[in-house]
Amino acid sequence: MKAIVMTGPGGTNVMQSIDRPLPTMSAGQVLVKVAAAGVNFMDIGVRQGNFWSEMPLPRALGVEGAGRVLAIGEGVDSLRIGQRVAWVYAPGSYAEELLIPATSLVPLPDEIDDRTAAAVMMQGLTASHFATDFYPVQPGDVALVHAAAGGLGLLLTQIIKLRGGKVIGRVSSPDKVAVAKEAGADHVIVDSQGRFAEETIRLTGGQGVHVVYDGSGPMTFRGSLNSLRSSGTFAWYGPVLGGPGPIDIMSLPKSIKLGYPSFMHHIPTPELLRARSARLFDWIVSGRLRIRIGGEYPLLDAAKAHADMESRATTGKLLLIP
């Protein structure tokens, strides 16, 4: 069974394809044949040594995907062999086959193909958390969405619009403007230097936005603060690009609320994982949520997928196909 592992922390050169045996199946586990695996910035953080340092090397990469059940362990009665499933967090998903706890799997409806499922789980549940849970967007709210042409930004924009909000998207280059607008962004700011706040304030009539979703690293932190209106909410995420450094809470302006939302807090139980995934699938089937797949790579080209994502030149979701 082929899998992509890292031999140590570092650049894409530490990624290797190896043949590895599957561990023995335990009670409550399911063996899945991987049809598609999602590529996420989290995976880059793992490769760089920012996460999972307690796991032995070589360390399997990837957490998200979709596929079909091959075998079922003792005590699993919620799934059947041959059933199509998806998952948002199962370490080692860059592989041909994978053992996953049954409680981490979501059954797929026939209308959702494997690639779409693998493309929506991590970023879709994250966007759902951001706009319906961490800050429940209300009709008329204005949101600033960073990296609005990326996989998460495109989904977040659409969910905000579903809830009646307006979106100001920030993209890093002019060639990404059309993609962000296609997702529903009302305005798009082209900026790669962190100088977007003045335009955001102008577009909101001097008021500022109700909420900022910023996963773009330290460079944009100050501008995001300055883009908020009084009592606005700052959703900071994306640890791979680094944090803003120490913050004096008494220096935060305009009575804003600052938080670090994690998608795992959106799906703390198997029941919520399935319910909130089902809502995403319903939105897709009804045409209210569109998934943009920006690139598909053979499993053995995982290093190229990482390099392309790090270049910030991609749009939409990147997938690995075993």
Secondary structure, DSSP 8 states (H G I E B T S, - for coil): -EEEEESSSSSGGGEEEEE-------TTEEEEEEEEEEE-HHHHHHHTTSS-TTS-SSEE---EEEEEEEEE-TT--S--TT-EEEES--TT-SBSEEEEEGGGEEE--TTS-HHHHHHHHHHHHHHHHIIIIIS---TT-EEEESSTTBHHHHHHHHHHHHTT-EEEEEESSGGGHHHHHHTT-SEEEE-SSS--HHHHHHHTTTS-EEEEEE-S-GGGHHHHHHHEEEEEEEEE--GGG-------GGG--TT-EEE---GGGG--SHHHHHHHHHHHHHHHHTTSS---EEEEEEGGGHHHHHHHHHTT---BEEEEE-
